[in-house]
Amino acid sequence: MKTWSRLGLLVWPYRRKLILSASFGVIAALLWSFELLLTFPITIMFGEHHTLADYSHHEMVKTSNAIEFRNTRLAQLDEQLRLIPENGERRRASERVEVIEDQQRLRMEVDVYTSKLWTLSWVESKIIRNLPTDQFQMFALLFAFILLVTFAKGLAGYCQDVLAGSVAESVVIDLRQRLFRSALRLDPQTLSLEGTSVWLTDFTYSLQNLANAMTEMGGRVVREPLKAVACLAALLYFNWKLTLVFLLFMPVLGGLFHWLGLRLKRAANRTVDSMSRIYKRLEETFNNVKAVIAFDRAGRHRREFHRENKNFYQQAMKLVQIDAMSGPAAELLGMLAASAVLLPAAFLVLRSQTTIWGIPLAPSPPTFPDLALFYVLLAGVLEPVRKFSKFYNTIRQSTAIAERLFARMDTASLIAPPAVSQFMPVLSQSIEFRDVTFQYAKHVNDVTERAFVLNGFDLTINAGETVAVVGPNGSGKSTLVNLLPRFYDPDRGDVFFDGVNLKDAKLRDIREQIALVPQETLLFDDTIIENIRYGRPDASDDEVHDAARRAHVLAFTDAMSLGLLTPVGEHGKQLSGGQRQRIALARAILRNPHLLILDEPTSAVDAQSEQLIHASLRDFVKGRTTILITHCLTPTLLEFLNRIVVVDRGRVVATGCHPELLATCQVYQRLWDAQTQRAAA
């Protein structure tokens, strides 16, 4: 119920459209019932009475005779009752009770027949007298009327489906936006645990299925039960006792739907998971297409993709099988229910009886047209029920999808906001890591033990310092700087800006002071100027141009016909690695941060681009705190570094200037020797 209540909150803004849609559904259902009722006069015309006037006259005579007979019988019972003393012996008292009960029954029958006679008289005077007397003309008129009702019913159904589809698509758009907003509130670690493929599956496959299901639910899922209810109401009006026999089978039908729904929900979740794995295979293949081609492993990826598609087929077929099973099963139960009603009804018609085994089932012996109408109305109930069995599967499947989406929206970030935030001053004193221990989180299904990346890490960086952090691969360098914008939080220990614990500050206040140039430069599929402006969206063109000049971006854009308006392509693939790095640096320069974080900013560039980037940094880092993660300490870089921090196995092993570390730190010596040998080669 919680899932549906949350969906209801999303639907609420569009309630007017939904109410209008439901109104058209009610109109369509009533027209459906009326369309079936029109078969009654057609049955009469081909029965014993060839015209409606003959049938009406015959029924009025028969009803008048029935009333006269019962009035005569009532008079006899009144006379019989007067002859029985009120305070007689027990046997006589029992006779008196029987007579009174017979009187009550006869009076009820007289009331029924009187009502029927009044209805027949009104129909004859108001309707039948204005109808054609020729049989064929009357038949043609009835069919024309049926066509008109069918058209009106179809038009009402069309309006209902369009309005329901509009509400469904609007709700899914809102849900997609909320899901996207929820994803952007999460930390990078939480997002990466699920993987891009899982999120893409929910944004595309899951949401589209939910949109289709909601369109069905607002349209035919509403209309079909209403059609069944309209026909059921007509059945109850004509003979409520026989209709109750039919209703006894409804709990069995409901139990069948519930059982199929539970199986369908499990199958739907497995199908979505299988689609996520297909997305994952596609993402891996396209992101690493160069490796696939270079190592000639296309065959392997085809086989893996085929295996995932086959698995998806198997899961999807379970959905198909459940859906295919529901229709025949519901139809069989419906026919059993109809048989339980039609057989007694046929007995009453063929034997001209009103009771079976002494049980009264009809106020008067029904006729063949009555039986035909009863059968048509039963079919009018069973057909929507049969269709609803498939729609019920849709409802259960959409419930499973909605639960999955809401669970995704409710995913909590590993970065908890402070209950009461502290004021975050502009960085002017120091950044301090105190006994920081960090271990990457793992997925609930991951049983792999993860080692601590940082373990008792202590470091103080003074404001205005330019510090290089070096160390072997896996020593925790990148993790260290990712703690500063609170991409991650330490498992133990704390990080302080000017004595303020980052966990006690607003994320916005922290990140407004930081600019990050990551190791893997990420550009958006837009122009160069807009990728630079991403660092500060309100910057003017002149400010963007100045940042591009300082980062030596103009050195290559001046040779392009569109200059800074040149599109960079998907992920910036139209540009070289060095060009992308300079754009990323220009973005950071434009932001004008108090803390600049550079994570291997020259890892994918040539020597010339590296020199240009270092030249840009030499001027830009003056007066601001800068942390540089690097594997390569060039003479140009050493010129403006204040300090070098050596990290190994999650701890600070040494800190100082280049000559001091070469003389005292073995880890640094190994790193420098490896760099020197690489440069010499």
N, C-alpha and C positions, 0 to 999 in steps of 0.2 A: 504493500500500500504506500510505503514511503516513496517508492519510485514514481508511482502514478500521481501522488500529491505534488511532487516536484515538477513533473511534466505539466500538471494542472496550473502551477504558478507561471510556467512559461506560456501556456495557452491563454491565460486570463486576459492579457492585453488585447487579444483578438476574439474576445467572447462574443461580440456582436456578429461577426462573420460566422462564428460557430453556431450561435443560436439560429441565425438565418438559414444556415446549412441544415441544421436539424429540422427546422420548419419545413423546408422542401422535402426532407426525408419523410416526415409525417404525411405530407400531401401525397408523395409517391406511394406510400404504404396504403393509404386510404383508397387511392385510385386503383391500386392492385386488387384490393378486396372487392371494390365495386366492379371492376372488370370481371372478376370471377362470378360475382352475383348475376351478371348479365347472361350467364349460361343458363340460368333457371328458365327465363321465358323461351329460350331456344329449345330446351328440353321439352317444355310444354307443347310447343308447336309440332314437334315430331312424336308426341305421345298420343294418348287416347283422345285428348281434347285438342283439336287442330288450331284453335285460335285462343288468344288470351281472354277474349270475352267469354267464350264457352267455358274455359277453365274457371274463370272468376265466378260465372253464374253457377256452375256445378259446385264449387267450393262454398258459395254462399248458401245454396240450398242444403248442402250436407251439413254445414255449420248450424243453420237454422233448425234443421231436424235434430241435431245433437243437443241444441239448447232446449228445444221443446221436449225431447225425451227426458232430459235431466230435470227439467222443471216438473214434469209429470211424476217422475220418480221422487222428487223432493216432496211433492204434495202427498204421495203415498207414505213416505217416511214420517211426515208431520202427523198424518192420521194414525200411523202405527205408534208413534211416540206418545200420543194422547192416551192410547189404550194401555200403556205400561205405567203402573203407579210409580211415583217418585220414591216412596219409602217402602218398597216391596222386599221380598226375599232376595238372597244373593244372586240366584239365577236370573231373576227378572232385572235386577240392577245391571248385570252383565249385558243383558240384551239391550237395555236402555243406552249403555255406553257404546255398543256397536252401532246402534242406529244413529246416535249423535256423530260418531266418527264418519259414518257413511254420508251424513248430511254435510259435514264439513268438506269432505272430499268432493262431493257433487257441486257444492257452491263454488269451490275453487275451479272446478272444471267449467262451470257456467261462466265464471269470470274470464277464464282463458278463451272460451269460445266466443263470448261477447266481444272481447277485445279483437279477436281475429275477424269477426263479422264486421266490426266497425272499420278495421283496416281494409278489408276487401271492398266494402262499400265506398270508402274514400278513394281507393285506387281505381275502382271502376268509374266513378263519377269524374275524377280529376285527371286521370291519365288514359285509361283504356278507351274512353269515348273519343279522345283526340288522336288516337292512333289509326293507321290505315287498316281497313278491313281485309284487304287482299293479303293472302299469306306471304307471297313472294315479296311484295312491297314491305310488309312488316319485317320479314327476314333481312332484307337489304338495309332497312332502317336500323335494325339492331346491330348489324355488322358495321355500319357507318359510325354508329355511336361507340362501338367497341374500338374502332380505329381512332376516333377522337380521344377517347379515354387513354388509349395506349400512347398516343402522341403527347398528351398532357403529362402522363406518368413519366415518359422518357425525358421530357423537358425538365420536369421537377428533379429527376435523378441527375440529369446533366448539371443543373445549377447547384445541386448539393455537392456533387463530386468536385466541381470547379472551386467552390467556396472552401470545401474541406482541404483540397490540394493547396489552396492559397494559405490557409492557416498552417498546414503541415510544413510547407516550405519556409514560411516566416519563422516558425518555431525552430526549425532545424538551423536556419541562419543564426538565430539568437543563440542556440546551443553551441554552434560552431564557434561563434565569437567568444562565448564564455569559456569554452574548452581551450581556445587559443590564449585567452587572458590567464586562465589557470596555468597553462604550460609556461607562460612567460614569468609567472610568479615563482616558479620552481628554481632551484639551484641547478647548476650544470651537472652535478653528480647524479641527482635524482633523475634528470632527463636522460642521461646516458645509461642509467641502469636498465630502463625499459627499452631504449634503442629507438632510433628514428623511425624504423619500419613499423613498430607498434603504434606510434603516434600517427603516422601517415595512414595506417589502416583505419584507425578510428576517425580521422578527419575525412576520409573518403568512403571506404567500403561500409563501415558501420553507420555513419551518418546518412548515407544515401539509402541504405536499407531501412533505417528508421523513418526517413522521409516517405518512402514508398508505403511502409506499414501504417504510418499516421494518416496518409491519404486514404488508404483502404478503410481504416478505422473510422475516420470522419465521414466517409461516404457509404460504401456498401455494408460495412460492419454495423453501422447504425441503421441503415435502411432495411436490411434483410430481417433482423429481429422485429422491427416495426411492422413489416409485411406479415410476418407470422402472427404477431399480436393482433393485428387487424382482422385476419381470418379467424383467429381463435375467438375473438370477441363475437364475430358473426356466428360461429359454431355454438358458443355458449348461449346466444340469444335463441337459436333454433332448437337446441336440445342440450341443456347443460349437464344432464345426467350421463349421456353417452360421451360427452366431451371430457368429463372427469375420468372416465376409463382411459381415454387417450393420455391425459395428463399424468396418470400413474407411472408412465414409462419415462417421464422427463428426468427424474433423479438418476435413473440408469444412464441416460444419455449424458447428463452432466458429469457423472463419474467417469465415463469414457473420455470426455473432453479433458478432464483434469489429468487423467493418466497419460494421455497423449501429450498434453502440454508440458508435463514434467520432463518427459523424454525429449521433447523438442527443445526445451531450454538448454539442456546439457549439450545436445547436438549443435545448437546455434553457437554456443560459446566455443566449442571445439572447431567449428568452421571458421570463426573469426580469428582464432589463434593460428589456424593453418594458413589463412590469407596473410597474416602478419609475417609468417615465415617466407611466403612467396615474395612479399615486398622486400624482405631482408636480403634474399638471394639477388633480386634485381638491383638493389642499392649497392651491395658489395661488388657485383659484377661491373656495373657502370662506373663506380668510383675507382675501380682498379683495372679499368679496361686495358690500359697499356701493359700491365703485368700479364693479363690474360692473353693478349696477343703476342707479347714478347716471348713468353714461355710456352706458347702453343697449348694452352689449357682450355680452349673453348669447349672441347669435348667433355671435359670434367664438369664444367659449369652447365652444359646442356643436360647432362645426366642428373645433376643435383636439382636443376630446375624442373626436370621431368618428374623426379621423385616427389618433390614438393607439390607439383600439380596433381600427381596421382593421389597423394594423400588428401589434398583438398577435394578431389573428386569423390573419394570414399566418404569423407565427412559430409560433403554436400548431398551425396546419395542417401545418407541416413535421414537428412531433412526431407528429401523427396519421398522416401519410403513412408515416413511418418505422415506426411501430407497426403500421400496416395491412399494410405490406410484409413485415414479419418473419414473420407467421403463415403466409401462403401459401408464402413461400419455404422456410421450415422444413418445412412439410407436403410440398412437392414433393420436397425432398431426402430426406425420410423415406420417401416412397413409392418413390423410386428405390432406396433401400436395402432396403426391404421386398421390392420386386420382384426384386432381385438375390438374395434369400434364398428367396422363395417359389417362384420358377420352378425352381430346382434341387430344392427339396423336393417340388414337385408331380411332377417327373420321376421321382424315387425312388419315390413312391407309385404313380403310374400304370404304371410299368414294373417295379415290384417289384424294384428294384435297390438296391445299397448303395454303388455307385461311379459316378462320371461321368468319362469320359476316363481311367479307371484310377486316379482319385483317390478313396480311401475317404472317404465322407461320413457313413455311419451304420453302427453295428455290425450292424443287421438291417434289412430292408426296412420302412420306416415304413408305417403304415396311414392310412386317411382320418381317423379320430379324432385321430391324431397330427398330421396336417397341419392340421386345424381348430384344435387346441390351439395349434400353433405360430403360426398366423395370429392367434389371439386374443391371445396373449402379445406378438406384435409390435405389435398395435394398442395393447396396454397400455403398451408402451414409447413408441410414436409420439405418443399423445395427450398424455402429460405433456411430451414434448419440444416439441410444438407450443405448448402453453400456456407452457412455459418461455421460448419465444422472446419472448413478450410481457413476461414477468416480467424477462427479461434487460434489456429496454429500461428497465423500472422501476429496475433496479439501476444502470444507467449514468446515468439521470437523477438518481437520488438521490445518486450519487457526485459529479456536477457540483454539485448543491445543497450537499452537505456540504463540498466543497472551497471553495465560495464562502463558506459560513458560517464555516469555520475560518480562511479568509483574513481575514474581517472581524474575527474574534476576535483574530487575530495582528497587527492594525493597531497600529503603534507610535505612541505619543503624541509630539507634537513637543516636549513638556516632559519632558526626561529627568531621572529622579531622580538625586541625587548618589551616586557610588560609596561615599563616606564622608561622612556628613552632619555638619555643624557644629551646635553648640548655638545656637539662636536665642533671644536674650534678649528680654525685654519691651522694646518700643520706648521708649527714654528719651533718645536723643541726636539722631539725625537720619536722614532718608531722603535718599539721594544717587543721582542719575543721572549716570553718567560716560560721556561720549562714546557715547551710546546711538544705534544705528542699527537701524531695523526696517523690514521689508518683508513684507507679508502673503503667506503661502504660496498656491500655486495648484494646482489639480487637474492630474493628469498629462496630461489631454486638453486643458487650457487653454493656448493659445499666446499669450494676451494678455500683454504686458509690463506688470508692475506697478511703479509708482514707489515710492520710499522714503517712508514715512509720517513716520518720525523719521529725522533725518540729523545725527549729531553733537550729540545733545541732551545738555545739561549743566544740572543743577539740584540744589540742596540745600534741603531743607525741614527746619527744626528741629522737634524733638519739642515738642508742645504748640501749634504754630502752626496757625492757620486760614488756609489759602491758597486763593484763587480763581484758577483757570486759565481764561483767556479767549483768544479768537482766532477767526479766520474759520473757516467750515466747511472741513473737510478739512485742518486745520492739525496734527492729531495729538493733540488734547486727550484724547479718549476712549481712544485707543490708549495714551497715556501712563499713565493710571490702571489700564488692564487689565494692564499689566506688573507692578503691585504684588502682586496675588494670584497672579501667574504664570499668568494665562490665556494669555499669550504670553511668549516669551523673546526678548531682543534678538538680532538677527543679529550685531551687534558691540557691544562695550561691556558695562557691567554696572550692576545696581541693587543698592544696599547698604542694609540696615537696621542701624544702629549698627555699621557697618564690616563686617558679615557679608554676603557675596555671596548673593543669593537663590538662585542656582543651587547653592549648597553646603548649603542648608537643606532640611529636610523640608517638603513641601507643607502637611502638617497644622499644623506649627508656625507657618508663615507665615499661613495662613488663619484660624487661631484668633484672631489679633489684629485681624482686619479685618472690617468690616461694609460692605456695598455697597448703595447705593440707586441702581438703574440708571435710565437715561432712560426706558426702556419698562418700567413696573412689571409684574412677573409674579406673579400670584397663582394659587394652586391651587384646584381645585374642592372647596372645603371651607368651613368656617365662618370668620368673621372672627377669632375667638380662636385657631383653629389656624393660620391664616396668620401671625398675629403670633408665636405660639409657635414657628414654624419657625426663628426666629432663635436660639432656645435651647430645645430640646425638653424639658429637665428643669426648666424654669421652672414655678413654681406659678401658680395662677389669680390670686392677688393680685399677683404680679410682672407678669403679662401685663396685668392691669387697670391697673396703675400706668403701664406703658409706653404703653398706649392713651390714658390721660389726658394724659400728657406730650406725645404726638403729636397731641392734639386729635381723636382718633378717637371719643371718647365724645360729642363734639359732634353727631355724626350718628347714632351707634348708639342713643343714648337715645331717639330718636324712632322706632326700629324695635321691633316687638313682641317679637322674639327677642333684641334687643340684640347683644351680641358673638357670640351663637350663630347669627346670621343667615348663611345660605349666600351665598357671593359669586358662585356660578355659574362656568361655564367661562371661564377666563382673567380672572375677576373682572368679567365683563360686566354683572353686576347692579348694579354700583356706578359712580359717576362717576369721571373721571380724577383729580380732587382727592382723593376718598375713597380711591382705590387708592394714591395717593402717600402719604397720611398713614398708611395701614396699613403700607406699605413702610418708612416712617420709624419707626413703632412697633416693627417687627421689628428694625431696626438699634439702636434705643434699648435694647430688651430684651437684645440681645447684649452691650451694654456694651463696645464694642471699644476698643482702644488707637489704632486708625487707622480713621477714618470717611471713606468715599469716597462722594461725592454727584455723580452724573453727570446734570446737568440735572434736579434733583428737582422743579422747578416748571414744566417745559416744557409740561405738559398740564393746567394748573390755572387757575382764575380768580384774580382779584386777592385775594379774601377768603381762599381756600385758601392762596395764596402767602404772605400775611401770617401766617396761622396756622403754616405750616411754618417760616417764618423765625423766628417767636417761639419755636417749639419748639427750633430749632437754637441760638438765642442762649444758652439755658441749658445745652443738652446738650454743646456743643463746648468748654465751659470745661474746661481741664486735659487735653484729648486732642488728638491730631493730626488735622486735618481738611483734606481736599482737596475743593474744590468746583469742578466744571465747570459753567460757566453762560454764557448769552448775555445775561443781564439782571441788571445790578447795581443793585439798588434801594437807597434810603437806609437801609432797615431792615437790609439785608444788609451794607452798607458799615460799619455800626456795629460789628460784631464780627469783621470781617476784619482779620488782621494784615498781610497782604500780597497783592498781585495780581501774577500772572505772566502775561505776554503771550506767546503762542506763535504763530508764523507759519512755514509751510512746514517744519514739523518741527524748529524750533529755538526757543530762548528769545530773544526780541528785546528784552525789557525786563522789569524787575521793580521793584516799589515800591508806594507807596500811591496812592490815587486822584488827589490833586492833582498829585503828581509826574509820573505817567504822562500826565495830560492836558496837561501842559506840555512833555513831552520825547518822547513816543512817538506817531508818526503813526498806526501801526496801531491803537493804543488810542483815539486821537482819532476815527478813522473808526468804530470800533465804538460809541463813546459817542454820536457824532452820529446814527448810524443808530438807536440805541435811543431817543434823545431824540425824534427825528422820529416814530418808531413810536408812542411814548407820546402825543405831541401829536395824532397823527391819531386 
